[in-house]
Amino acid sequence: MMHGERPQLYLYVDRSLPSYLIVRDEIGAFWRVPCGDQAWERREPYTLTEDAQLESLPGHYKYLIGIAS
């Protein structure tokens, strides 16, 4: 990664987990992240299942988990 470049994160919502955002990081790992203070630090691994219905969210919603876009 070049200096000053931010990691690429992709945001999703899983309607079965309304209190969380699902984040896919730059290496393809999925995380369940609560909204609020220090959310990224409180993330937990998220296992993508066949019946998961992820809906993509715009990147500007990163503020919900404390990450500037």
N, C-alpha and C positions, 0 to 999 in steps of 0.2 A: 504494500500500500504506500502510496506517495505521501510525503509530509503534508499535513493539512487536509488530507482526504478523509472523509467520514465513512465508517462501515455502512454498507448497504443493508437496510432492514426493510422487510415487507410486512405490512400489517393486514390482519384478517380479523373477522369476528366469527365465532362459532355460536350460533343461536342457542345451543344447549348450555353454554357457559356465559350468561349475560354479564357477569361481574369481571370478566377478563377480556383482554385482547390476546390474540395469537400472533406471535412474531416469528418470522423466518429470518434467520441471520445470514450473513454473507457466506457461510459454509453449508447452508441448507438445513441446519438444525431448527426445530420448532420449539417455541417456548410459550408457556401460559403465563401471562403477565397481568397482575391486578392493576387497576387504575389508581392513581394517587401518588403520594409522596414516596420517593425512593422505590418506585415500582420495578424498575429494571433490576435493582439489587435483590428484589423479592421474587424474581422469576423462578419458574419450575419447568422442568422438561414437559413437553406436550407430545403425546404419541398420536400421530395422525392415523385414524382408522378409516376403513372403507365407508362407513356411514357418516363420517364427519362432513358437515356442509359448511365449508369455509367461504365467506364472502370477503372479497378484497376491500380494503379501506384506503382512502387517499393518504399519502405520506404526511400531510399536515396534521394528522391526528396523533403524531408522535408525542406531542405535548402532554397527552393524557397519561403517558407512562414516564414522563420526565426526560424525554430525549428531544433535543432541538432538531428540527428538520433541516 
